[in-house]
Amino acid sequence: MRTYLTAAETAAITRRSLRSIHELTRTAAIPHRRPAGTQRCLFDADEITAWLDGAELEVLETPAGGRVVRPVSVVPRAA
């Protein structure tokens, strides 16, 4: 089961400001889901973790006008 976070929770986990999270979402630079017809964004906890670990992102625009930004690969952290 997926665990979705709010923008405020995502800001706390990533140690960024809420404004930074909104900007990252606007530029599709952070994993999130935006359902069609809304401005609300959902953040998957596992995808945020993968992104913090260096995963690259892919952007999928849905036919109804929503957007999915998700990690496609994980780059190992240097020891």
mmCIF file of the N, C-alpha and C atoms, coordinates in Angstrom:
data_MODEL
# 
_entry.id   MODEL 
# 
loop_
_atom_site.group_PDB 
_atom_site.id 
_atom_site.type_symbol 
_atom_site.label_atom_id 
_atom_site.label_alt_id 
_atom_site.label_comp_id 
_atom_site.label_asym_id 
_atom_site.label_entity_id 
_atom_site.label_seq_id 
_atom_site.pdbx_PDB_ins_code 
_atom_site.Cartn_x 
_atom_site.Cartn_y 
_atom_site.Cartn_z 
_atom_site.occupancy 
_atom_site.B_iso_or_equiv 
_atom_site.pdbx_formal_charge 
_atom_site.auth_seq_id 
_atom_site.auth_comp_id 
_atom_site.auth_asym_id 
_atom_site.auth_atom_id 
_atom_site.pdbx_PDB_model_num 
ATOM 1   N N  . MET A 1 1  ? 0.842  -1.181 0.000   1.00 0.00 ? 1  MET A N  1 
ATOM 2   C CA . MET A 1 1  ? 0.000  0.000  0.000   1.00 0.00 ? 1  MET A CA 1 
ATOM 3   C C  . MET A 1 1  ? 0.889  1.247  0.000   1.00 0.00 ? 1  MET A C  1 
ATOM 4   N N  . ARG A 1 2  ? 0.543  2.181  -0.827  1.00 0.00 ? 2  ARG A N  1 
ATOM 5   C CA . ARG A 1 2  ? 1.328  3.417  -0.932  1.00 0.00 ? 2  ARG A CA 1 
ATOM 6   C C  . ARG A 1 2  ? 0.996  4.364  0.213   1.00 0.00 ? 2  ARG A C  1 
ATOM 7   N N  . THR A 1 3  ? 2.016  5.072  0.662   1.00 0.00 ? 3  THR A N  1 
ATOM 8   C CA . THR A 1 3  ? 1.840  6.099  1.678   1.00 0.00 ? 3  THR A CA 1 
ATOM 9   C C  . THR A 1 3  ? 2.081  7.443  1.020   1.00 0.00 ? 3  THR A C  1 
ATOM 10  N N  . TYR A 1 4  ? 1.049  8.264  0.972   1.00 0.00 ? 4  TYR A N  1 
ATOM 11  C CA . TYR A 1 4  ? 1.179  9.572  0.359   1.00 0.00 ? 4  TYR A CA 1 
ATOM 12  C C  . TYR A 1 4  ? 1.397  10.640 1.425   1.00 0.00 ? 4  TYR A C  1 
ATOM 13  N N  . LEU A 1 5  ? 2.230  11.605 1.078   1.00 0.00 ? 5  LEU A N  1 
ATOM 14  C CA . LEU A 1 5  ? 2.572  12.704 1.977   1.00 0.00 ? 5  LEU A CA 1 
ATOM 15  C C  . LEU A 1 5  ? 1.994  14.006 1.444   1.00 0.00 ? 5  LEU A C  1 
ATOM 16  N N  . THR A 1 6  ? 1.772  14.939 2.340   1.00 0.00 ? 6  THR A N  1 
ATOM 17  C CA . THR A 1 6  ? 1.374  16.291 1.934   1.00 0.00 ? 6  THR A CA 1 
ATOM 18  C C  . THR A 1 6  ? 2.637  17.064 1.565   1.00 0.00 ? 6  THR A C  1 
ATOM 19  N N  . ALA A 1 7  ? 2.460  18.226 0.988   1.00 0.00 ? 7  ALA A N  1 
ATOM 20  C CA . ALA A 1 7  ? 3.612  19.073 0.653   1.00 0.00 ? 7  ALA A CA 1 
ATOM 21  C C  . ALA A 1 7  ? 4.375  19.463 1.922   1.00 0.00 ? 7  ALA A C  1 
ATOM 22  N N  . ALA A 1 8  ? 3.661  19.746 3.001   1.00 0.00 ? 8  ALA A N  1 
ATOM 23  C CA . ALA A 1 8  ? 4.315  20.130 4.261   1.00 0.00 ? 8  ALA A CA 1 
ATOM 24  C C  . ALA A 1 8  ? 5.131  18.964 4.831   1.00 0.00 ? 8  ALA A C  1 
ATOM 25  N N  . GLU A 1 9  ? 4.586  17.752 4.776   1.00 0.00 ? 9  GLU A N  1 
ATOM 26  C CA . GLU A 1 9  ? 5.325  16.581 5.258   1.00 0.00 ? 9  GLU A CA 1 
ATOM 27  C C  . GLU A 1 9  ? 6.554  16.330 4.396   1.00 0.00 ? 9  GLU A C  1 
ATOM 28  N N  . THR A 1 10 ? 6.402  16.509 3.090   1.00 0.00 ? 10 THR A N  1 
ATOM 29  C CA . THR A 1 10 ? 7.521  16.328 2.168   1.00 0.00 ? 10 THR A CA 1 
ATOM 30  C C  . THR A 1 10 ? 8.610  17.360 2.442   1.00 0.00 ? 10 THR A C  1 
ATOM 31  N N  . ALA A 1 11 ? 8.213  18.581 2.731   1.00 0.00 ? 11 ALA A N  1 
ATOM 32  C CA . ALA A 1 11 ? 9.181  19.630 3.059   1.00 0.00 ? 11 ALA A CA 1 
ATOM 33  C C  . ALA A 1 11 ? 9.976  19.249 4.303   1.00 0.00 ? 11 ALA A C  1 
ATOM 34  N N  . ALA A 1 12 ? 9.304  18.711 5.305   1.00 0.00 ? 12 ALA A N  1 
ATOM 35  C CA . ALA A 1 12 ? 9.985  18.324 6.538   1.00 0.00 ? 12 ALA A CA 1 
ATOM 36  C C  . ALA A 1 12 ? 10.960 17.172 6.293   1.00 0.00 ? 12 ALA A C  1 
ATOM 37  N N  . ILE A 1 13 ? 10.546 16.171 5.523   1.00 0.00 ? 13 ILE A N  1 
ATOM 38  C CA . ILE A 1 13 ? 11.400 15.013 5.255   1.00 0.00 ? 13 ILE A CA 1 
ATOM 39  C C  . ILE A 1 13 ? 12.625 15.404 4.441   1.00 0.00 ? 13 ILE A C  1 
ATOM 40  N N  . THR A 1 14 ? 12.437 16.289 3.464   1.00 0.00 ? 14 THR A N  1 
ATOM 41  C CA . THR A 1 14 ? 13.536 16.668 2.575   1.00 0.00 ? 14 THR A CA 1 
ATOM 42  C C  . THR A 1 14 ? 14.347 17.838 3.114   1.00 0.00 ? 14 THR A C  1 
ATOM 43  N N  . ARG A 1 15 ? 13.905 18.416 4.222   1.00 0.00 ? 15 ARG A N  1 
ATOM 44  C CA . ARG A 1 15 ? 14.562 19.570 4.844   1.00 0.00 ? 15 ARG A CA 1 
ATOM 45  C C  . ARG A 1 15 ? 14.628 20.763 3.891   1.00 0.00 ? 15 ARG A C  1 
ATOM 46  N N  . ARG A 1 16 ? 13.526 20.981 3.200   1.00 0.00 ? 16 ARG A N  1 
ATOM 47  C CA . ARG A 1 16 ? 13.387 22.129 2.317   1.00 0.00 ? 16 ARG A CA 1 
ATOM 48  C C  . ARG A 1 16 ? 12.175 22.930 2.765   1.00 0.00 ? 16 ARG A C  1 
ATOM 49  N N  . SER A 1 17 ? 12.074 24.153 2.308   1.00 0.00 ? 17 SER A N  1 
ATOM 50  C CA . SER A 1 17 ? 10.912 24.969 2.657   1.00 0.00 ? 17 SER A CA 1 
ATOM 51  C C  . SER A 1 17 ? 9.702  24.515 1.842   1.00 0.00 ? 17 SER A C  1 
ATOM 52  N N  . LEU A 1 18 ? 8.533  24.854 2.331   1.00 0.00 ? 18 LEU A N  1 
ATOM 53  C CA . LEU A 1 18 ? 7.306  24.541 1.605   1.00 0.00 ? 18 LEU A CA 1 
ATOM 54  C C  . LEU A 1 18 ? 7.314  25.232 0.245   1.00 0.00 ? 18 LEU A C  1 
ATOM 55  N N  . ARG A 1 19 ? 7.833  26.445 0.205   1.00 0.00 ? 19 ARG A N  1 
ATOM 56  C CA . ARG A 1 19 ? 7.936  27.177 -1.065  1.00 0.00 ? 19 ARG A CA 1 
ATOM 57  C C  . ARG A 1 19 ? 8.833  26.426 -2.055  1.00 0.00 ? 19 ARG A C  1 
ATOM 58  N N  . SER A 1 20 ? 9.941  25.858 -1.561  1.00 0.00 ? 20 SER A N  1 
ATOM 59  C CA . SER A 1 20 ? 10.839 25.077 -2.428  1.00 0.00 ? 20 SER A CA 1 
ATOM 60  C C  . SER A 1 20 ? 10.130 23.853 -2.979  1.00 0.00 ? 20 SER A C  1 
ATOM 61  N N  . ILE A 1 21 ? 9.331  23.180 -2.143  1.00 0.00 ? 21 ILE A N  1 
ATOM 62  C CA . ILE A 1 21 ? 8.588  22.000 -2.597  1.00 0.00 ? 21 ILE A CA 1 
ATOM 63  C C  . ILE A 1 21 ? 7.609  22.399 -3.695  1.00 0.00 ? 21 ILE A C  1 
ATOM 64  N N  . HIS A 1 22 ? 6.918  23.513 -3.525  1.00 0.00 ? 22 HIS A N  1 
ATOM 65  C CA . HIS A 1 22 ? 5.985  23.977 -4.560  1.00 0.00 ? 22 HIS A CA 1 
ATOM 66  C C  . HIS A 1 22 ? 6.724  24.294 -5.860  1.00 0.00 ? 22 HIS A C  1 
ATOM 67  N N  . GLU A 1 23 ? 7.890  24.901 -5.764  1.00 0.00 ? 23 GLU A N  1 
ATOM 68  C CA . GLU A 1 23 ? 8.677  25.223 -6.964  1.00 0.00 ? 23 GLU A CA 1 
ATOM 69  C C  . GLU A 1 23 ? 9.183  23.946 -7.637  1.00 0.00 ? 23 GLU A C  1 
ATOM 70  N N  . LEU A 1 24 ? 9.654  22.988 -6.854  1.00 0.00 ? 24 LEU A N  1 
ATOM 71  C CA . LEU A 1 24 ? 10.108 21.711 -7.418  1.00 0.00 ? 24 LEU A CA 1 
ATOM 72  C C  . LEU A 1 24 ? 8.958  20.986 -8.108  1.00 0.00 ? 24 LEU A C  1 
ATOM 73  N N  . THR A 1 25 ? 7.773  21.088 -7.537  1.00 0.00 ? 25 THR A N  1 
ATOM 74  C CA . THR A 1 25 ? 6.591  20.469 -8.144  1.00 0.00 ? 25 THR A CA 1 
ATOM 75  C C  . THR A 1 25 ? 6.248  21.170 -9.456  1.00 0.00 ? 25 THR A C  1 
ATOM 76  N N  . ARG A 1 26 ? 6.268  22.485 -9.449  1.00 0.00 ? 26 ARG A N  1 
ATOM 77  C CA . ARG A 1 26 ? 5.923  23.262 -10.654 1.00 0.00 ? 26 ARG A CA 1 
ATOM 78  C C  . ARG A 1 26 ? 6.846  22.930 -11.814 1.00 0.00 ? 26 ARG A C  1 
ATOM 79  N N  . THR A 1 27 ? 8.127  22.701 -11.513 1.00 0.00 ? 27 THR A N  1 
ATOM 80  C CA . THR A 1 27 ? 9.113  22.430 -12.558 1.00 0.00 ? 27 THR A CA 1 
ATOM 81  C C  . THR A 1 27 ? 9.327  20.927 -12.797 1.00 0.00 ? 27 THR A C  1 
ATOM 82  N N  . ALA A 1 28 ? 8.488  20.101 -12.175 1.00 0.00 ? 28 ALA A N  1 
ATOM 83  C CA . ALA A 1 28 ? 8.567  18.636 -12.317 1.00 0.00 ? 28 ALA A CA 1 
ATOM 84  C C  . ALA A 1 28 ? 9.937  18.096 -11.912 1.00 0.00 ? 28 ALA A C  1 
ATOM 85  N N  . ALA A 1 29 ? 10.493 18.656 -10.844 1.00 0.00 ? 29 ALA A N  1 
ATOM 86  C CA . ALA A 1 29 ? 11.820 18.261 -10.387 1.00 0.00 ? 29 ALA A CA 1 
ATOM 87  C C  . ALA A 1 29 ? 11.779 17.411 -9.114  1.00 0.00 ? 29 ALA A C  1 
ATOM 88  N N  . ILE A 1 30 ? 10.580 17.008 -8.694  1.00 0.00 ? 30 ILE A N  1 
ATOM 89  C CA . ILE A 1 30 ? 10.408 16.152 -7.522  1.00 0.00 ? 30 ILE A CA 1 
ATOM 90  C C  . ILE A 1 30 ? 9.273  15.170 -7.839  1.00 0.00 ? 30 ILE A C  1 
ATOM 91  N N  . PRO A 1 31 ? 9.392  13.921 -7.390  1.00 0.00 ? 31 PRO A N  1 
ATOM 92  C CA . PRO A 1 31 ? 8.320  12.958 -7.675  1.00 0.00 ? 31 PRO A CA 1 
ATOM 93  C C  . PRO A 1 31 ? 6.997  13.381 -7.029  1.00 0.00 ? 31 PRO A C  1 
ATOM 94  N N  . HIS A 1 32 ? 5.934  13.352 -7.805  1.00 0.00 ? 32 HIS A N  1 
ATOM 95  C CA . HIS A 1 32 ? 4.609  13.678 -7.281  1.00 0.00 ? 32 HIS A CA 1 
ATOM 96  C C  . HIS A 1 32 ? 3.529  13.221 -8.245  1.00 0.00 ? 32 HIS A C  1 
ATOM 97  N N  . ARG A 1 33 ? 2.311  13.265 -7.775  1.00 0.00 ? 33 ARG A N  1 
ATOM 98  C CA . ARG A 1 33 ? 1.133  13.002 -8.591  1.00 0.00 ? 33 ARG A CA 1 
ATOM 99  C C  . ARG A 1 33 ? 0.230  14.224 -8.492  1.00 0.00 ? 33 ARG A C  1 
ATOM 100 N N  . ARG A 1 34 ? -0.264 14.700 -9.620  1.00 0.00 ? 34 ARG A N  1 
ATOM 101 C CA . ARG A 1 34 ? -1.242 15.781 -9.622  1.00 0.00 ? 34 ARG A CA 1 
ATOM 102 C C  . ARG A 1 34 ? -2.458 15.275 -10.381 1.00 0.00 ? 34 ARG A C  1 
ATOM 103 N N  . PRO A 1 35 ? -3.540 14.955 -9.665  1.00 0.00 ? 35 PRO A N  1 
ATOM 104 C CA . PRO A 1 35 ? -4.750 14.477 -10.333 1.00 0.00 ? 35 PRO A CA 1 
ATOM 105 C C  . PRO A 1 35 ? -5.304 15.543 -11.286 1.00 0.00 ? 35 PRO A C  1 
ATOM 106 N N  . ALA A 1 36 ? -5.889 15.081 -12.377 1.00 0.00 ? 36 ALA A N  1 
ATOM 107 C CA . ALA A 1 36 ? -6.466 15.992 -13.368 1.00 0.00 ? 36 ALA A CA 1 
ATOM 108 C C  . ALA A 1 36 ? -7.534 16.870 -12.725 1.00 0.00 ? 36 ALA A C  1 
ATOM 109 N N  . GLY A 1 37 ? -7.541 18.128 -13.105 1.00 0.00 ? 37 GLY A N  1 
ATOM 110 C CA . GLY A 1 37 ? -8.558 19.061 -12.636 1.00 0.00 ? 37 GLY A CA 1 
ATOM 111 C C  . GLY A 1 37 ? -8.325 19.623 -11.245 1.00 0.00 ? 37 GLY A C  1 
ATOM 112 N N  . THR A 1 38 ? -7.166 19.352 -10.667 1.00 0.00 ? 38 THR A N  1 
ATOM 113 C CA . THR A 1 38 ? -6.877 19.873 -9.327  1.00 0.00 ? 38 THR A CA 1 
ATOM 114 C C  . THR A 1 38 ? -5.500 20.523 -9.305  1.00 0.00 ? 38 THR A C  1 
ATOM 115 N N  . GLN A 1 39 ? -5.237 21.254 -8.248  1.00 0.00 ? 39 GLN A N  1 
ATOM 116 C CA . GLN A 1 39 ? -3.901 21.788 -8.036  1.00 0.00 ? 39 GLN A CA 1 
ATOM 117 C C  . GLN A 1 39 ? -3.208 21.029 -6.911  1.00 0.00 ? 39 GLN A C  1 
ATOM 118 N N  . ARG A 1 40 ? -3.909 20.079 -6.317  1.00 0.00 ? 40 ARG A N  1 
ATOM 119 C CA . ARG A 1 40 ? -3.368 19.289 -5.211  1.00 0.00 ? 40 ARG A CA 1 
ATOM 120 C C  . ARG A 1 40 ? -2.310 18.315 -5.717  1.00 0.00 ? 40 ARG A C  1 
ATOM 121 N N  . CYS A 1 41 ? -1.235 18.175 -4.970  1.00 0.00 ? 41 CYS A N  1 
ATOM 122 C CA . CYS A 1 41 ? -0.188 17.221 -5.314  1.00 0.00 ? 41 CYS A CA 1 
ATOM 123 C C  . CYS A 1 41 ? -0.032 16.198 -4.200  1.00 0.00 ? 41 CYS A C  1 
ATOM 124 N N  . LEU A 1 42 ? 0.207  14.971 -4.591  1.00 0.00 ? 42 LEU A N  1 
ATOM 125 C CA . LEU A 1 42 ? 0.458  13.888 -3.650  1.00 0.00 ? 42 LEU A CA 1 
ATOM 126 C C  . LEU A 1 42 ? 1.883  13.411 -3.852  1.00 0.00 ? 42 LEU A C  1 
ATOM 127 N N  . PHE A 1 43 ? 2.562  13.108 -2.767  1.00 0.00 ? 43 PHE A N  1 
ATOM 128 C CA . PHE A 1 43 ? 3.952  12.683 -2.810  1.00 0.00 ? 43 PHE A CA 1 
ATOM 129 C C  . PHE A 1 43 ? 4.045  11.282 -2.214  1.00 0.00 ? 43 PHE A C  1 
ATOM 130 N N  . ASP A 1 44 ? 4.562  10.321 -2.975  1.00 0.00 ? 44 ASP A N  1 
ATOM 131 C CA . ASP A 1 44 ? 4.743  8.954  -2.506  1.00 0.00 ? 44 ASP A CA 1 
ATOM 132 C C  . ASP A 1 44 ? 6.028  8.887  -1.684  1.00 0.00 ? 44 ASP A C  1 
ATOM 133 N N  . ALA A 1 45 ? 5.933  8.395  -0.461  1.00 0.00 ? 45 ALA A N  1 
ATOM 134 C CA . ALA A 1 45 ? 7.086  8.366  0.440   1.00 0.00 ? 45 ALA A CA 1 
ATOM 135 C C  . ALA A 1 45 ? 8.255  7.575  -0.138  1.00 0.00 ? 45 ALA A C  1 
ATOM 136 N N  . ASP A 1 46 ? 7.979  6.425  -0.756  1.00 0.00 ? 46 ASP A N  1 
ATOM 137 C CA . ASP A 1 46 ? 9.052  5.603  -1.339  1.00 0.00 ? 46 ASP A CA 1 
ATOM 138 C C  . ASP A 1 46 ? 9.719  6.313  -2.517  1.00 0.00 ? 46 ASP A C  1 
ATOM 139 N N  . GLU A 1 47 ? 8.935  7.012  -3.325  1.00 0.00 ? 47 GLU A N  1 
ATOM 140 C CA . GLU A 1 47 ? 9.499  7.743  -4.459  1.00 0.00 ? 47 GLU A CA 1 
ATOM 141 C C  . GLU A 1 47 ? 10.344 8.925  -3.998  1.00 0.00 ? 47 GLU A C  1 
ATOM 142 N N  . ILE A 1 48 ? 9.929  9.586  -2.929  1.00 0.00 ? 48 ILE A N  1 
ATOM 143 C CA . ILE A 1 48 ? 10.729 10.692 -2.383  1.00 0.00 ? 48 ILE A CA 1 
ATOM 144 C C  . ILE A 1 48 ? 12.069 10.154 -1.891  1.00 0.00 ? 48 ILE A C  1 
ATOM 145 N N  . THR A 1 49 ? 12.047 9.004  -1.223  1.00 0.00 ? 49 THR A N  1 
ATOM 146 C CA . THR A 1 49 ? 13.285 8.384  -0.747  1.00 0.00 ? 49 THR A CA 1 
ATOM 147 C C  . THR A 1 49 ? 14.205 8.046  -1.915  1.00 0.00 ? 49 THR A C  1 
ATOM 148 N N  . ALA A 1 50 ? 13.651 7.459  -2.977  1.00 0.00 ? 50 ALA A N  1 
ATOM 149 C CA . ALA A 1 50 ? 14.453 7.121  -4.166  1.00 0.00 ? 50 ALA A CA 1 
ATOM 150 C C  . ALA A 1 50 ? 15.034 8.392  -4.786  1.00 0.00 ? 50 ALA A C  1 
ATOM 151 N N  . TRP A 1 51 ? 14.242 9.459  -4.848  1.00 0.00 ? 51 TRP A N  1 
ATOM 152 C CA . TRP A 1 51 ? 14.708 10.737 -5.405  1.00 0.00 ? 51 TRP A CA 1 
ATOM 153 C C  . TRP A 1 51 ? 15.845 11.307 -4.574  1.00 0.00 ? 51 TRP A C  1 
ATOM 154 N N  . LEU A 1 52 ? 15.704 11.249 -3.257  1.00 0.00 ? 52 LEU A N  1 
ATOM 155 C CA . LEU A 1 52 ? 16.770 11.724 -2.376  1.00 0.00 ? 52 LEU A CA 1 
ATOM 156 C C  . LEU A 1 52 ? 18.046 10.901 -2.547  1.00 0.00 ? 52 LEU A C  1 
ATOM 157 N N  . ASP A 1 53 ? 17.885 9.630  -2.938  1.00 0.00 ? 53 ASP A N  1 
ATOM 158 C CA . ASP A 1 53 ? 19.034 8.748  -3.181  1.00 0.00 ? 53 ASP A CA 1 
ATOM 159 C C  . ASP A 1 53 ? 19.628 8.927  -4.568  1.00 0.00 ? 53 ASP A C  1 
ATOM 160 N N  . GLY A 1 54 ? 19.065 9.847  -5.376  1.00 0.00 ? 54 GLY A N  1 
ATOM 161 C CA . GLY A 1 54 ? 19.660 10.161 -6.666  1.00 0.00 ? 54 GLY A CA 1 
ATOM 162 C C  . GLY A 1 54 ? 18.955 9.620  -7.890  1.00 0.00 ? 54 GLY A C  1 
ATOM 163 N N  . ALA A 1 55 ? 17.751 9.111  -7.733  1.00 0.00 ? 55 ALA A N  1 
ATOM 164 C CA . ALA A 1 55 ? 17.028 8.559  -8.879  1.00 0.00 ? 55 ALA A CA 1 
ATOM 165 C C  . ALA A 1 55 ? 16.681 9.649  -9.893  1.00 0.00 ? 55 ALA A C  1 
ATOM 166 N N  . GLU A 1 56 ? 16.771 9.304  -11.164 1.00 0.00 ? 56 GLU A N  1 
ATOM 167 C CA . GLU A 1 56 ? 16.335 10.206 -12.234 1.00 0.00 ? 56 GLU A CA 1 
ATOM 168 C C  . GLU A 1 56 ? 14.818 10.165 -12.309 1.00 0.00 ? 56 GLU A C  1 
ATOM 169 N N  . LEU A 1 57 ? 14.220 11.206 -12.880 1.00 0.00 ? 57 LEU A N  1 
ATOM 170 C CA . LEU A 1 57 ? 12.762 11.303 -12.947 1.00 0.00 ? 57 LEU A CA 1 
ATOM 171 C C  . LEU A 1 57 ? 12.262 11.236 -14.378 1.00 0.00 ? 57 LEU A C  1 
ATOM 172 N N  . GLU A 1 58 ? 11.058 10.692 -14.527 1.00 0.00 ? 58 GLU A N  1 
ATOM 173 C CA . GLU A 1 58 ? 10.352 10.755 -15.807 1.00 0.00 ? 58 GLU A CA 1 
ATOM 174 C C  . GLU A 1 58 ? 9.020  11.450 -15.556 1.00 0.00 ? 58 GLU A C  1 
ATOM 175 N N  . VAL A 1 59 ? 8.571  12.215 -16.543 1.00 0.00 ? 59 VAL A N  1 
ATOM 176 C CA . VAL A 1 59 ? 7.336  12.983 -16.430 1.00 0.00 ? 59 VAL A CA 1 
ATOM 177 C C  . VAL A 1 59 ? 6.310  12.395 -17.387 1.00 0.00 ? 59 VAL A C  1 
ATOM 178 N N  . LEU A 1 60 ? 5.144  12.066 -16.860 1.00 0.00 ? 60 LEU A N  1 
ATOM 179 C CA . LEU A 1 60 ? 4.051  11.545 -17.669 1.00 0.00 ? 60 LEU A CA 1 
ATOM 180 C C  . LEU A 1 60 ? 2.858  12.475 -17.529 1.00 0.00 ? 60 LEU A C  1 
ATOM 181 N N  . GLU A 1 61 ? 2.435  13.057 -18.625 1.00 0.00 ? 61 GLU A N  1 
ATOM 182 C CA . GLU A 1 61 ? 1.235  13.893 -18.631 1.00 0.00 ? 61 GLU A CA 1 
ATOM 183 C C  . GLU A 1 61 ? 0.057  12.994 -18.971 1.00 0.00 ? 61 GLU A C  1 
ATOM 184 N N  . THR A 1 62 ? -1.006 13.043 -18.181 1.00 0.00 ? 62 THR A N  1 
ATOM 185 C CA . THR A 1 62 ? -2.166 12.196 -18.441 1.00 0.00 ? 62 THR A CA 1 
ATOM 186 C C  . THR A 1 62 ? -3.081 12.883 -19.452 1.00 0.00 ? 62 THR A C  1 
ATOM 187 N N  . PRO A 1 63 ? -3.852 12.103 -20.201 1.00 0.00 ? 63 PRO A N  1 
ATOM 188 C CA . PRO A 1 63 ? -4.735 12.694 -21.209 1.00 0.00 ? 63 PRO A CA 1 
ATOM 189 C C  . PRO A 1 63 ? -5.748 13.682 -20.622 1.00 0.00 ? 63 PRO A C  1 
ATOM 190 N N  . ALA A 1 64 ? -6.137 13.469 -19.376 1.00 0.00 ? 64 ALA A N  1 
ATOM 191 C CA . ALA A 1 64 ? -7.142 14.337 -18.754 1.00 0.00 ? 64 ALA A CA 1 
ATOM 192 C C  . ALA A 1 64 ? -6.531 15.616 -18.180 1.00 0.00 ? 64 ALA A C  1 
ATOM 193 N N  . GLY A 1 65 ? -5.207 15.748 -18.215 1.00 0.00 ? 65 GLY A N  1 
ATOM 194 C CA . GLY A 1 65 ? -4.568 16.964 -17.747 1.00 0.00 ? 65 GLY A CA 1 
ATOM 195 C C  . GLY A 1 65 ? -3.814 16.830 -16.436 1.00 0.00 ? 65 GLY A C  1 
ATOM 196 N N  . GLY A 1 66 ? -3.720 15.655 -15.899 1.00 0.00 ? 66 GLY A N  1 
ATOM 197 C CA . GLY A 1 66 ? -2.939 15.437 -14.681 1.00 0.00 ? 66 GLY A CA 1 
ATOM 198 C C  . GLY A 1 66 ? -1.482 15.196 -15.021 1.00 0.00 ? 66 GLY A C  1 
ATOM 199 N N  . ARG A 1 67 ? -0.680 14.962 -13.992 1.00 0.00 ? 67 ARG A N  1 
ATOM 200 C CA . ARG A 1 67 ? 0.736  14.721 -14.225 1.00 0.00 ? 67 ARG A CA 1 
ATOM 201 C C  . ARG A 1 67 ? 1.254  13.729 -13.186 1.00 0.00 ? 67 ARG A C  1 
ATOM 202 N N  . VAL A 1 68 ? 2.148  12.841 -13.649 1.00 0.00 ? 68 VAL A N  1 
ATOM 203 C CA . VAL A 1 68 ? 2.842  11.913 -12.766 1.00 0.00 ? 68 VAL A CA 1 
ATOM 204 C C  . VAL A 1 68 ? 4.335  12.099 -13.009 1.00 0.00 ? 68 VAL A C  1 
ATOM 205 N N  . VAL A 1 69 ? 5.060  12.405 -11.951 1.00 0.00 ? 69 VAL A N  1 
ATOM 206 C CA . VAL A 1 69 ? 6.515  12.512 -12.018 1.00 0.00 ? 69 VAL A CA 1 
ATOM 207 C C  . VAL A 1 69 ? 7.032  11.421 -11.094 1.00 0.00 ? 69 VAL A C  1 
ATOM 208 N N  . ARG A 1 70 ? 7.794  10.462 -11.660 1.00 0.00 ? 70 ARG A N  1 
ATOM 209 C CA . ARG A 1 70 ? 8.244  9.330  -10.860 1.00 0.00 ? 70 ARG A CA 1 
ATOM 210 C C  . ARG A 1 70 ? 9.692  8.977  -11.170 1.00 0.00 ? 70 ARG A C  1 
ATOM 211 N N  . PRO A 1 71 ? 10.354 8.334  -10.205 1.00 0.00 ? 71 PRO A N  1 
ATOM 212 C CA . PRO A 1 71 ? 11.734 7.913  -10.431 1.00 0.00 ? 71 PRO A CA 1 
ATOM 213 C C  . PRO A 1 71 ? 11.795 6.763  -11.430 1.00 0.00 ? 71 PRO A C  1 
ATOM 214 N N  . VAL A 1 72 ? 12.850 6.737  -12.247 1.00 0.00 ? 72 VAL A N  1 
ATOM 215 C CA . VAL A 1 72 ? 13.024 5.641  -13.197 1.00 0.00 ? 72 VAL A CA 1 
ATOM 216 C C  . VAL A 1 72 ? 14.217 4.768  -12.857 1.00 0.00 ? 72 VAL A C  1 
ATOM 217 N N  . SER A 1 73 ? 15.188 5.301  -12.151 1.00 0.00 ? 73 SER A N  1 
ATOM 218 C CA . SER A 1 73 ? 16.340 4.492  -11.765 1.00 0.00 ? 73 SER A CA 1 
ATOM 219 C C  . SER A 1 73 ? 16.961 5.084  -10.512 1.00 0.00 ? 73 SER A C  1 
ATOM 220 N N  . VAL A 1 74 ? 17.698 4.269  -9.814  1.00 0.00 ? 74 VAL A N  1 
ATOM 221 C CA . VAL A 1 74 ? 18.348 4.738  -8.604  1.00 0.00 ? 74 VAL A CA 1 
ATOM 222 C C  . VAL A 1 74 ? 19.850 4.699  -8.805  1.00 0.00 ? 74 VAL A C  1 
ATOM 223 N N  . VAL A 1 75 ? 20.522 5.800  -8.545  1.00 0.00 ? 75 VAL A N  1 
ATOM 224 C CA . VAL A 1 75 ? 21.963 5.892  -8.643  1.00 0.00 ? 75 VAL A CA 1 
ATOM 225 C C  . VAL A 1 75 ? 22.517 5.586  -7.250  1.00 0.00 ? 75 VAL A C  1 
ATOM 226 N N  . PRO A 1 76 ? 23.415 4.585  -7.118  1.00 0.00 ? 76 PRO A N  1 
ATOM 227 C CA . PRO A 1 76 ? 23.944 4.256  -5.794  1.00 0.00 ? 76 PRO A CA 1 
ATOM 228 C C  . PRO A 1 76 ? 24.700 5.426  -5.186  1.00 0.00 ? 76 PRO A C  1 
ATOM 229 N N  . ARG A 1 77 ? 24.547 5.589  -3.889  1.00 0.00 ? 77 ARG A N  1 
ATOM 230 C CA . ARG A 1 77 ? 25.294 6.628  -3.178  1.00 0.00 ? 77 ARG A CA 1 
ATOM 231 C C  . ARG A 1 77 ? 26.749 6.215  -3.029  1.00 0.00 ? 77 ARG A C  1 
ATOM 232 N N  . ALA A 1 78 ? 27.636 7.202  -3.118  1.00 0.00 ? 78 ALA A N  1 
ATOM 233 C CA . ALA A 1 78 ? 29.059 6.937  -2.905  1.00 0.00 ? 78 ALA A CA 1 
ATOM 234 C C  . ALA A 1 78 ? 29.297 6.697  -1.413  1.00 0.00 ? 78 ALA A C  1 
ATOM 235 N N  . ALA A 1 79 ? 30.160 5.753  -1.109  1.00 0.00 ? 79 ALA A N  1 
ATOM 236 C CA . ALA A 1 79 ? 30.416 5.422  0.306   1.00 0.00 ? 79 ALA A CA 1 
ATOM 237 C C  . ALA A 1 79 ? 31.357 6.402  0.943   1.00 0.00 ? 79 ALA A C  1 
# 
